Amino acid sequence: MSAESIIADWKNKRFKPIYWLEGEEPYFIDVVMNYAEHQLLPESETGFNLTVFYGRDADWAAVVNACRRYPMFAERQVVLLKEAQQMKDIEKLEGYVEKPLSSTILVVSYKEKKVDARTKFAKTLKKNGEFLSTAKLRDYELPGWISQYIQQQGLSINQKGLNMLADNIGSDLSRIANEIDKLEINLKGRKNITEEDIEEYIGISKEFNVYELQDALGRKDVPKAIRIIKYFESNPKAGPIQLILPTLYNYFSKVYSMYGMEDRSEKKVASLFYNNPYAAKQALQTFNLYGYNGVEKVLLLLHQYNLRSIGIDNAGTEDADLMKELVVKMVS
C-alpha cells in the first residue's frame, strides 16, 4: 500500500488498528506519520487521545499499555511509535499485534530497515494491520515524482524547469518537497513555476546548471560548456563533479541505447526520456553529431574521469580542471 492510499483511507474514515511503515525512503514514512499526528484527531481530542513514543526511549510494555487503553470522550485514540528501529525488544509487541484494540490506531515508523518477512511477527503484522514498505526512488523516477508533486500542489512547470529541479537538488525527497513548497509561497497565488522563479528562490542558475552543461555537450558547444564549468569552479555547490558525471553518463547511456533501436523516430526516442519531445530532439542531435564510436568513447571517458574524481590515477587535479580536460576529449 502507498502513503497516498493510507491517507486517502483515513480521510474516508477507514481505519486499521495497526500501520507499520518501513523501508529506505523516509519521506513517505514521514508524510504518513505527520498526517497521523496532526490530522487523524480533532485538535480538541489530541490532549487525551494522542500518545507519542520514540524508539530509543520507549519501553515495549508502556507502548502496549497505551494501546490497550480506551479513548476518552472519543471514538478512537492514536498511538505513534517513531524511530521504532531504535527500540529494544520490539518483537515483544507481538502479543498486542495478535489481538489489537479496534479503538486504537497504532502507527509505527521503522526507518531504514525492514522487518524479517519470515517471522511470525511480520506475518501477524500483515494479517492484522496495514503494511507500507518504501524504497529509494531511482534517478530516472525523480522527474516523474517531482512533476506529480507539483501537480498535487495545483502548480505547473515546463520541462526545462522540471529538469533544473531534478538535476540540481538531488534525490532527497523531503528537500525537494520543501523547495517546491517554498516556491509556492513566493509565487503569491501564481500557479506556474518558471525558470526565473527557480533561479531566484532556490538558487539554481537557469544558465549555469548540470542540465545546460549536458545540452552544451550534446551539441558539442565547447565554449558554452567551458563557461558553465568556470561558473561551477566559482560556485562549487552549484555543480559538484559527483553530480555532473552520473548525470552525463545517464544521458549518453540513453543515446548509446538508441543504436539498438530499429525505430529511431522522435516519438520512440522520447520514450527513453519520460516522453519529453525536447529531450528526444536533443538526443537525436547528439546521436548524429557523435556517431556510434563517439558515444562509446564518451562513456569510457566518463567512467575513467569518475575514477579520477575519487582519487584513482589522479595526481591532485582540481575538479574543474578534470572537467575541462574531459570536455575537450569528449568533443575532439
LOLOGU-252120 format. One record per atom (N, C-alpha, C): x, y, z. Coordinates in steps of 0.2 Angstrom, whole numbers, padded with zeros to 4 digits, always signed. Each point is the difference from the previous one (the first is absolute). Layout:
residues N
XYZ/...
This chain:
residues 332
+0004-0006+0000/-0004+0006+0000/+0004+0006+0000/-0002+0005-0003/+0004+0007-0001/-0002+0004+0006/+0004+0006+0001/-0001+0005+0005/-0007+0003-0002/+0000+0002-0006/-0006+0003-0003/-0007-0004+0002/+0001-0007-0001/-0006-0004+0001/-0002+0000+0007/+0005+0000+0004/-0001+0000+0008/-0004+0006+0002/+0003+0006-0002/-0003+0006+0001/-0007+0001-0003/-0001-0003-0006/-0007+0001-0003/-0005-0005+0004/+0002-0005+0003/-0004-0004+0004/-0002+0003+0006/+0005+0004+0003/-0001+0003+0006/-0005+0006-0001/+0001+0003-0005/-0005+0006-0002/-0007-0003-0001/-0001-0006-0002/-0006-0003-0001/-0003-0004+0006/+0004+0001+0006/-0002-0003+0006/+0001-0008+0000/+0004-0002-0004/+0002-0007+0000/+0006-0002+0004/+0000-0003+0005/+0006-0001+0005/+0001-0007+0001/+0007-0002+0000/+0002-0006+0003/+0003+0001+0007/+0001-0005+0004/+0002+0001+0007/+0008+0001+0000/+0003-0002-0006/+0008+0001+0000/+0002+0002-0006/+0005+0004-0001/+0003+0002-0006/+0008+0000+0001/+0003-0004-0004/+0007-0001+0001/+0004+0003-0006/+0004+0005+0001/+0003+0004-0005/+0007-0002+0000/+0003-0003-0005/+0007-0002+0000/+0004+0002-0007/+0006-0001+0000/+0004+0000-0006/+0005+0006+0000/+0003+0001-0006/+0006+0004-0001/-0002+0007-0002/-0006+0002-0002/-0002+0007-0002/-0004+0003+0006/+0003+0004+0004/-0003+0003+0006/-0006+0005-0002/+0000+0003-0006/-0004+0005-0002/-0008-0002+0001/-0001-0006-0003/-0007-0003+0000/-0002-0002+0007/+0005-0002+0004/-0002-0002+0007/-0002+0006+0004/+0004+0005-0001/-0001+0007+0003/-0006+0003-0002/-0002-0001-0006/-0007+0003-0002/-0006-0003+0004/+0001-0007+0000/-0006-0003+0004/+0000+0001+0007/+0006+0000+0003/+0001+0002+0007/-0003+0007+0002/+0002+0004-0004/-0002+0007+0001/-0007+0001-0001/-0003-0003-0005/-0008+0000+0000/-0003-0003+0006/+0003-0006+0002/-0003-0003+0006/+0000+0004+0006/+0006+0004+0001/+0001+0004+0006/-0005+0006+0000/-0001+0003-0006/-0003+0006+0000/-0007+0001-0003/-0002-0006-0004/-0006+0000-0003/-0005-0005+0002/+0002-0006+0003/-0004-0005+0001/-0006+0002+0005/+0003+0004+0005/-0005+0002+0006/-0001+0007+0000/-0006+0002+0001/-0002+0007+0001/+0005+0003+0006/+0002+0006-0001/+0004+0003+0005/-0002+0000+0007/-0007+0000+0001/-0003+0000+0006/+0001-0007+0004/+0002-0005-0004/+0001-0007+0002/+0007-0002+0002/+0004+0004-0003/+0007-0003+0000/+0003+0000+0007/-0002+0004+0004/+0003+0001+0007/-0001-0007+0004/-0006-0003-0001/-0002-0006+0003/+0002-0006-0004/-0001+0000-0006/+0000-0006-0005/+0006-0001-0005/+0005+0004+0001/+0006+0000-0004/+0006-0002+0005/+0004-0005-0002/+0006-0002+0004/+0005-0001-0005/+0006+0003+0002/+0006-0001-0005/+0006-0003+0004/+0003-0005-0003/+0006-0003+0003/+0005+0000-0005/+0006+0000+0002/+0006+0000-0004/+0004-0006+0002/+0002-0004-0005/+0003-0006+0001/+0006-0001+0004/+0004+0005+0000/+0006+0000+0004/-0001+0000+0008/-0006+0003+0002/-0002+0001+0007/-0006-0004+0002/-0003-0003-0005/-0006-0004+0001/+0001-0007+0003/-0005-0002+0005/+0000-0006+0002/-0006-0004-0003/+0001-0006-0002/-0005-0004-0004/-0006+0000+0005/+0000-0001+0006/-0006-0001+0004/-0004+0006+0001/+0004+0006+0000/-0004+0006+0000/-0004+0002-0006/+0003-0002-0006/-0003+0000-0006/-0006-0004+0000/+0000-0006+0002/-0005-0005+0000/-0006+0003+0005/+0002+0002+0006/-0005+0003+0004/-0004+0006-0003/+0004+0004-0003/-0003+0006-0003/-0005-0002-0006/+0002-0005-0004/-0005-0003-0005/-0006-0003+0003/+0001-0003+0006/-0006-0004+0003/-0005+0005+0004/+0002+0006+0000/-0004+0005+0004/-0006+0002-0005/-0006+0001+0003/-0005+0002-0004/+0000+0008-0001/-0003+0002-0006/+0000+0008-0001/-0004+0003+0005/+0001+0006+0002/-0004+0005+0004/-0004+0004-0004/-0006+0000+0001/-0005+0004-0003/+0000+0001-0008/+0002-0006-0003/+0001+0000-0007/-0001-0007-0003/+0000-0001-0006/-0001-0007-0003/+0007-0004+0000/+0005+0004-0001/+0007-0004-0001/+0005+0005+0003/+0006-0004+0002/+0006+0004+0002/+0006-0002-0005/+0005+0004+0000/+0006-0001-0005/+0006-0001+0004/+0004-0005-0001/+0006-0002+0003/+0005+0000-0005/+0005+0005+0000/+0006+0000-0005/+0006-0003+0003/+0004-0004-0003/+0006-0002+0002/+0005+0002-0006/+0004+0005+0002/+0005+0003-0005/+0007-0003+0001/+0003-0001-0006/+0007-0002+0000/+0000-0007+0004/-0004-0005-0002/-0001-0006+0004/+0006-0005-0002/+0004+0002-0005/+0006-0004-0001/+0005+0000+0006/-0001+0005+0004/+0005+0001+0005/-0003-0003+0007/-0006-0003+0000/-0003-0003+0006/+0003-0007+0001/+0001-0001+0006/+0002-0007+0003/-0006-0004+0000/+0001-0006-0001/-0006-0005+0001/-0006+0001-0004/+0000+0003-0006/-0006+0002-0003/-0004-0005-0002/+0003-0006-0001/-0004-0006-0001/-0005-0002+0005/+0001+0003+0006/-0004-0002+0006/-0007+0004-0001/-0001+0004-0005/-0006+0003-0002/-0005-0006-0003/+0003-0005-0001/-0004-0006-0004/-0006-0001+0004/+0000-0001+0006/-0006-0002+0004/-0006+0005-0001/+0002+0007-0001/-0005+0005-0001/-0002-0001-0008/+0005-0001-0004/-0002+0000-0007/-0005-0006-0002/+0001-0005+0004/-0005-0006-0001/-0007+0002+0002/-0001+0004+0005/-0007+0002+0002/+0000+0007+0001/+0000+0004-0005/+0000+0008+0001/-0007+0002+0001/+0000+0006+0004/-0006+0003+0001/-0003+0004-0005/-0006-0001-0002/-0003+0004-0006/-0001+0007+0001/+0000+0002+0006/+0000+0008+0001/+0006+0003+0000/+0006-0003+0000/+0006+0002-0001/+0003+0000-0007/+0003+0005-0002/+0004+0000-0006/+0008+0001+0002/+0003-0005-0001/+0007+0000+0001/+0004+0000-0006/+0004+0006-0001/+0004+0001-0006/+0008+0000+0002/+0003-0005-0003/+0007-0001+0002/+0005+0002-0006/+0005+0004+0001/+0005+0002-0005/+0006-0004+0001/+0002-0004-0005/+0006-0005+0001/+0005+0002-0006/+0004+0005+0001/+0003+0003-0006/+0007-0004-0001/+0002+0000-0007/+0006-0002-0002/+0001-0008+0001/-0005-0003+0002/+0000-0007+0002/-0007-0003-0003/+0000-0007+0000/-0006-0004-0001/+0000-0006+0004/-0006-0001+0003/-0001-0005+0004/+0000-0007-0004/+0003-0005+0003/+0001-0006-0003/-0006-0003-0002/-0002-0001-0006/-0006-0002-0003/-0002-0007+0002/+0005-0004+0002/+0000-0007+0002/-0003-0001+0007/+0001+0005+0004/-0002-0001+0007/-0008+0000+0001/-0002-0003+0006/-0007+0000+0002/-0002+0007+0001/+0005+0005+0003/-0002+0007+0001/-0002+0003-0006/+0004-0001-0006/-0002+0004-0006/-0006-0003-0003/-0001-0006+0000/-0006-0003-0003/-0007+0002+0004/+0001+0001+0007/-0005+0002+0004/-0002+0008-0002/+0005+0003-0001/+0000+0007-0002/-0004+0001-0006/+0001-0004-0005/-0003+0001-0006/-0007-0003+0000/-0001-0005+0004/-0007-0002+0001/-0005+0005+0003/+0003+0003+0006/-0005+0004+0004/+0001+0008-0001/+0005+0002-0005/+0001+0007-0001/+0001+0001-0007/+0002+0006-0001/+0002+0003-0007/+0008+0001+0000/+0003-0003-0006/+0007+0000+0000/+0002+0005-0006/+0005+0005+0002/+0003+0004-0005/+0007-0001-0001/+0003-0003-0005/+0007-0001-0001/+0002+0005-0005/+0005+0004+0001/+0002+0005-0004/+0007-0001-0003/+0002+0002-0006/+0006+0000-0003/+0003+0006-0003/+0006+0001+0000/+0003+0007-0003/-0002+0000-0007/-0002+0006-0003/-0002+0001-0007/+0007-0001-0004/-0001-0003-0005/+0006+0000-0005/+0000+0007-0003/+0006+0002-0003/+0001+0006-0003/-0005+0002-0006/-0001-0006-0004/-0005+0001-0005/-0007+0001+0002/-0001-0001+0006/-0007+0001+0003/-0001+0007+0003/+0005+0003+0001/+0000+0007+0004/-0005+0005-0004/+0002+0001-0007/-0004+0005-0003/-0008-0001+0000/-0002-0007-0001/-0007-0002+0001/-0003+0002+0007/+0004-0002+0005/-0002+0002+0007/-0001+0007+0001/+0005+0004-0002/+0000+0007+0001/-0006+0003-0004/-0001-0002-0006/-0006+0003-0004/-0006-0002+0003/-0001-0006+0003/-0006-0002+0003/-0001+0004+0007/+0005+0002+0003/+0000+0004+0006/-0003+0007-0001/+0003+0003-0006/-0001+0006-0002/-0008+0001-0002/-0002-0005-0003/-0007+0000-0002/-0005-0001+0006/+0002-0004+0005/-0004-0001+0006/+0000+0007+0004/+0004+0004-0001/+0000+0007+0003/-0004+0005-0004/-0003-0003-0006/-0003+0005-0004/+0004+0005-0004/+0006-0002-0001/+0005+0004-0004/+0002-0004-0007/+0003+0004-0004/+0003-0003-0006/+0007+0003-0001/+0004-0004-0005/+0007+0002-0001/+0001-0003-0007/+0005+0004-0004/+0002-0003-0006/+0005-0005+0001/+0002-0004-0006/+0005-0005+0001/+0007+0002+0002/+0002+0006-0003/+0006+0002+0002/+0001+0002+0007/-0005+0003+0003/-0001+0001+0007/+0000-0006+0004/-0003-0005-0002/-0001-0007+0003/+0007-0003+0000/+0004+0001-0005/+0007-0003-0001/+0004+0004+0005/+0000+0006+0001/+0004+0004+0004/-0001-0003+0007/-0006-0001+0002/-0001-0002+0007/+0003-0007+0001/-0002-0005-0005/+0002-0007+0001/+0008-0001+0000/+0003+0005-0004/+0007-0001-0001/+0005+0003+0005/-0003+0005+0003/+0004+0004+0005/-0002+0000+0007/-0006-0003+0002/-0001+0000+0007/+0002-0007+0003/+0001-0005-0004/+0001-0007+0003/-0006-0004+0001/+0001-0006+0004/-0005-0004+0000/-0004+0000+0007/+0002+0005+0004/-0003+0000+0007/-0007+0003-0001/-0005-0004+0000/-0007+0002-0001/-0003+0005+0004/+0002+0000+0007/-0002+0005+0004/+0002+0007-0001/+0007+0000-0003/+0003+0006-0002/-0004+0003-0006/-0001-0005-0005/-0004+0002-0006/-0007+0003+0002/-0003-0004+0004/-0007+0003+0002/+0000+0007+0003/+0005+0000+0005/+0001+0007+0003/+0001+0006-0004/+0005-0002-0006/+0001+0005-0004/-0006+0002-0005/-0004-0005-0001/-0006+0002-0004/-0005+0004+0004/+0000-0002+0006/-0005+0003+0005/+0002+0008+0001/+0007+0001+0000/+0003+0006+0000/-0002+0004-0006/+0001-0003-0006/-0002+0003-0006/-0007+0002+0000/-0005-0004+0002/-0007+0001+0000/-0001+0007+0004/+0003+0000+0006/-0001+0006+0005/+0002+0006-0004/+0006+0000-0003/+0002+0006-0004/-0003+0002-0006/-0004-0005-0003/-0004+0001-0006/-0006+0005+0002/-0002+0000+0006/-0005+0005+0002/-0007-0001-0004/-0002-0006-0001/-0006-0001-0003/+0001-0002-0008/+0005+0001-0003/+0002-0002-0007/+0001-0007+0000/-0002-0003-0005/+0000-0008+0000/+0005-0003-0004/+0004+0004-0005/+0005-0003-0004/+0007+0002+0003/+0004-0006+0001/+0007+0001+0002/+0004+0001-0006/+0004+0006+0000/+0004+0001-0006/+0007-0001+0002/+0005+0000-0005/+0007-0001+0001/+0002+0006+0004/-0002+0006-0001/+0002+0006+0004/-0002-0001+0007/-0006-0003+0002/-0002-0001+0007/+0005-0005+0003/+0002-0005-0004/+0005-0005+0003/+0007+0003+0002/+0002+0004-0005/+0006+0004+0001/+0000+0004+0006/-0006+0004+0001/+0000+0005+0005/-0001-0003+0007/-0005-0005+0000/-0002-0002+0007/+0004-0007+0002/+0003-0003-0005/+0004-0006+0002/+0007+0001-0001/+0002+0004-0004/+0007+0001-0001/+0003-0004-0005/-0004-0003-0005/+0003-0004-0005/+0000+0005-0007/+0006+0001-0002/+0000+0004-0006/-0003-0003-0006/-0004+0004-0004/-0004-0003-0006/+0005-0001-0006/+0006+0004+0001/+0005-0001-0005/+0006-0004+0001/+0002-0001+0007/+0005-0003+0002/-0002-0006+0004/-0002-0005-0002/-0002-0006+0004/+0002-0007-0004/-0001-0005+0003/+0002-0007-0003/-0003-0001-0006/-0007+0002-0001/-0004-0001-0005/+0003+0004-0006/+0002+0006+0001/+0002+0004-0006/+0007-0003-0002/+0004-0002+0005/+0006-0003-0002/-0001-0006-0005/-0005-0004+0002/-0001-0006-0004/-0003+0002-0007/-0004+0005+0000/-0002+0002-0007/+0006+0003-0004/+0004+0004+0003/+0006+0002-0003/+0004-0005-0003/+0002-0005+0004/+0004-0006-0002/-0004-0004-0006/-0006-0001+0001/-0004-0003-0005/+0000+0003-0007/+0001+0006+0000/+0001+0004-0006/+0007+0002-0002/+0005-0003+0004/+0007+0002-0001/+0002+0007+0000/-0004+0004+0005/+0001+0007+0000/+0005+0001+0006/+0007-0001-0002/+0005+0000+0005/+0000+0007+0004/+0000+0006-0004/+0000+0006+0004/-0005+0001+0006/-0006-0002-0002/-0005+0000+0005/+0001-0005+0006/+0003-0006-0002/+0001-0005+0005/+0006+0003+0005/+0005+0003-0003/+0005+0003+0004/-0002+0005+0005/-0005+0005-0003/-0003+0005+0004/-0003-0003+0006/-0004-0005-0001/-0004-0003+0005/+0005-0003+0006/+0005-0003-0003/+0005-0003+0005/+0004+0005+0004/+0001+0006-0003/+0003+0005+0004/-0004+0003+0005/-0007+0000-0002/-0005+0002+0005/+0000-0005+0006/+0000-0006-0001/+0000-0005+0005/+0007+0000+0004/+0005+0002-0003/+0007+0001+0003/-0001+0006+0006/-0004+0005-0002/-0001+0006+0004/-0005-0002+0005/-0005-0004-0001/-0006-0002+0004/+0000-0008+0001/+0005-0003+0004/+0000-0007+0000/-0006-0004+0002/-0005+0003+0004/-0006-0003+0002/-0005+0000-0006/+0001+0004-0005/-0004+0000-0006/+0000-0006-0005/+0006-0003+0000/+0002-0005-0004/+0005-0005+0002/+0000-0003+0005/+0005-0005+0003/+0001-0005-0005/+0006-0002-0001/+0002-0005-0005/-0004-0007+0001/-0001-0001+0006/-0004-0007+0002/-0007+0000-0002/-0003+0006-0002/-0006+0001-0003/+0000+0000-0008/+0005+0003-0002/+0001+0001-0007/+0001-0006-0004/+0005-0004+0002/+0002-0006-0003/-0005-0005-0001/-0004-0002+0005/-0006-0005+0000/-0005+0003-0005/-0001+0006+0000/-0006+0003-0004/+0002-0001-0007/+0006+0002-0002/+0003+0000-0007/+0000-0008-0002/+0002-0004+0005/+0000-0007-0002/-0007-0003-0002/-0004+0002+0004/-0007-0002-0001/-0003+0002-0006/+0002+0006-0002/-0003+0003-0007/+0004-0004-0006/+0006+0000+0001/+0004-0003-0006/-0002-0008+0000/-0001-0003+0005/-0002-0007+0000/-0007-0001-0004/-0005+0005+0001/-0006+0000-0003/+0001+0001-0008/+0005+0004-0002/+0001+0002-0007/+0003-0007-0003/+0005-0003+0004/+0003-0006-0002/-0005-0006-0001/-0005+0000+0004/-0005-0005-0001/-0004+0001-0006/+0000+0006-0003/-0004+0001-0006/+0003-0003-0006/+0006-0002+0000/+0003-0004-0005/-0003-0007-0001/-0003-0002+0005/-0003-0007+0000/-0008+0001-0002/-0002+0005-0001/-0007+0001-0002/-0001+0000-0007/-0005-0004-0003/-0002+0000-0007/-0003+0007-0002/-0005+0002+0005/-0004+0006-0002/+0003+0006+0004/+0004+0004-0003/+0003+0006+0004/-0004+0006-0002/-0007+0000+0000/-0004+0006-0001/+0000+0004+0006/-0002+0006+0000/+0000+0004+0006/-0004-0003+0005/-0006-0002-0002/-0005-0003+0005/+0003-0006+0004/+0004-0004-0004/+0003-0006+0003/+0005+0002+0005/+0004+0004-0003/+0006+0003+0005/-0002+0003+0006/-0006+0004-0001/-0003+0003+0006/-0001-0005+0006/-0002-0006-0002/-0002-0005+0005/+0006-0001+0005/+0007+0002-0002/+0005-0001+0004/+0001+0006+0005/-0003+0005-0002/+0000+0006+0004/-0006+0003+0003/-0004-0005+0003/-0006+0002+0003/-0005+0003-0004/+0000-0002-0007/-0004+0003-0005/+0000+0007-0001/+0006+0002+0001/+0002+0008-0001/+0002+0001-0007/-0004+0003-0004/+0002+0001-0007/+0007+0005-0001/+0001+0005+0004/+0006+0004+0000/+0006-0004+0001/+0000-0005+0005/+0005-0004+0002/+0002-0005-0006/-0006-0002-0003/+0001-0005-0006/+0004+0004-0006/-0002+0006-0001/+0003+0004-0005/+0008+0001+0001/+0001+0001+0007/+0007+0001+0002/+0004-0006-0001/-0003-0006+0002/+0003-0006+0000/+0002-0002-0008/-0005+0001-0004/+0001-0001-0007/+0006+0004-0003/+0000+0006+0002/+0006+0004-0002/+0006-0002+0002/+0001-0002+0007/+0006-0003+0003/+0001-0007-0004/-0005-0004-0002/+0001-0006-0003/+0004+0001-0007/-0003+0005-0003/+0003+0002-0007/+0007+0003+0000/+0001+0004+0005/+0006+0004+0001/+0006-0005+0002/-0001-0004+0004/+0005-0004+0003/+0001-0007-0003/-0005-0003-0003/+0001-0007-0003/+0001-0005+0005/+0000-0006-0002/+0000-0006+0004/+0007+0000+0004/+0005+0001-0003/+0007+0000+0003/+0001+0006+0004/-0003+0005-0001/+0001+0006+0004/-0004-0001+0006/-0006-0002+0000/-0004-0001+0006/+0004-0005+0005/+0002-0006-0003/+0004-0005+0003/+0006+0003+0004/+0004+0004-0004/+0006+0003+0003/-0002+0005+0006/-0006+0003-0001/-0002+0005+0006/-0002-0004+0006/-0003-0006-0001/-0002-0004+0006/+0007-0003+0004/+0005-0002-0004/+0006-0002+0003/+0003+0006+0003/+0000+0006-0003/+0003+0006+0003/-0003+0001+0007/-0007+0000+0000/-0003+0002+0006/+0001-0005+0006/+0001-0006-0002/+0002-0005+0005/+0007+0001+0003/+0005+0002-0005/+0007+0001+0002/+0000+0006+0004/-0004+0005-0001/+0001+0007+0003/-0004-0001+0007/-0005-0004+0000/-0003-0002+0007/+0005-0003+0005/+0004-0004-0003/+0005-0003+0005/+0005+0005+0002/+0002+0004-0005/+0005+0006+0002/-0003+0004+0005/-0007+0002-0001/-0003+0004+0005/+0000-0002+0007/+0001-0007+0001/+0000-0002+0007/+0007-0002+0002/+0005+0002-0004/+0007+0000+0002/+0004-0006-0004/-0003-0004-0004/+0003-0006-0003/+0004+0003-0006/+0007-0001-0001/+0004+0002-0005/-0001+0008-0002/+0000+0003+0006/-0001+0007-0001/+0005+0004+0005/+0004+0004-0002/+0006+0003+0004/-0003+0007+0002/-0005+0000+0004/-0003+0006+0003/-0003+0005-0005/-0002-0002-0006/-0003+0005-0004/-0007+0003+0003/-0001+0006-0001/-0006+0003+0003/-0006-0002-0005/-0006+0000+0003/-0006-0003-0003/-0001+0004-0006/+0000+0007+0000/-0001+0004-0006/+0005-0002-0006/+0006-0001+0002/+0005-0001-0005/-0001-0007-0003/-0003-0005+0004/-0002-0007-0002/-0005+0001-0005/-0005+0004+0001/-0006+0001-0004/+0002+0004-0007/+0004+0005+0001/+0003+0003-0007/+0003-0005-0004/+0004-0004+0003/+0004-0005-0004/-0004-0005-0003/-0005-0002+0004/-0005-0005-0002/-0004+0003-0006/-0002+0006+0000/-0004+0003-0005/+0003+0000-0007/+0007+0002+0001/+0004+0000-0007/+0000-0007-0003/+0001-0005+0005/+0001-0007-0003/-0006-0002-0003/-0006+0002+0003/-0007-0003-0002/-0001+0002-0007/+0001+0007-0001/-0002+0003-0007/+0005-0001-0005/+0006-0002+0002/+0006+0000-0005/-0002-0006-0005/
